[in-house]
Structure formats: C-alpha cells, structure tokens
Amino acid sequence: MDRPTIYEYAGGAPAFLAVATDFHARCLADPVLEHPFSHPGQNPDHVTRLAAYWGEVFGGPDSGLDQSAVLYLHAGTGAETDLGERFLSCFDAAVAAADLPDDPDLRAAMHDYMRWAVDEVMALSPKGSVVPPGLSAPRWDWTGLHRAADPPPPA
C-alpha cells in the first residue's frame, strides 16, 4: 500500500505555512534565536519561503531553493552551541501546535528531518566554513533522507 508523501499527509501548503508561521513567532520570542530571526533586511517573504522549502523537502512542489543557497545563509555565523537545540525545540513545538494529523509517525519524521537539518547547519556554523556548491535539495520521506538524485525506494 502506497503512503502519501509527508507533505500531502500533513495537509499540503496550508499545513506547512501554519508550521512556519508558528515556528517563526516562537523563534522571535526566544532570547537566542530572536537576533538571527529579526535582523534588518530580512526577506519579507521569509515565512512563506520557509514553508515552501519545508514543503518541498517533504514531497511538495519545487520551492526554487537549492540546498547550497539555504546552507549559505547560515554558514560561518559562529552560532552559539545551543542555537540548534533551541531551533529544534521551536520546530517541534510548532509541529505539535499545528492542526496536523495526530500521528506519531508523522511527528517523528518531521522531527528526524529537522534534527538532521540542524546538525547539517551547525556543522557549517564555525567562522570560515565553506558551503559546497550545487547541493541538491534534500527529500525526506517516511524512511528518511534522500537527495533529489537519490529516488526513494518503492513503498
């Protein structure tokens, strides 16, 4: 039996926009995350773009963002060591608060993706870190990580 993508199962674009909106508000309320999330010149479409990117990661339409560009935004910032854990906590809380299916597999898949993503970003946070060019956007399904060139196994 084929399962829908995580994107479809969660509720599509409206669900990911709700998660991104709540997540962004939580980050602005956090004393460590507030600074990177409120800097002047931030793209006014940040929340919409974040929702589209997460949607793409979980099987939704192409967001137009590649992984190298996303990582470049976060690389070399010298982020505090607990920034990643705070980010993950805000994400988990936003997922829990969203009107998503009450399914532990869904929440685990979303948490596992963000754990992986936070680790990837934090690995590039030291000053002088270099992001490799041309990284394909990650794809996360019910079994975990797949790169665009690495199609998921049959269900």
Secondary structure by P-SEA (a helix, b strand, c coil): ccccccccccccaaaaaaaaaaaaaaaaacccccccccccccccaaaaaaaaaaaaaaccccccccaaaaaaaccccccccaaaaaaaaaaaaaaaaccccccaaaaaaaaaaaaaaaaaaaaaccccccccccccbbbbccccccccccccccc
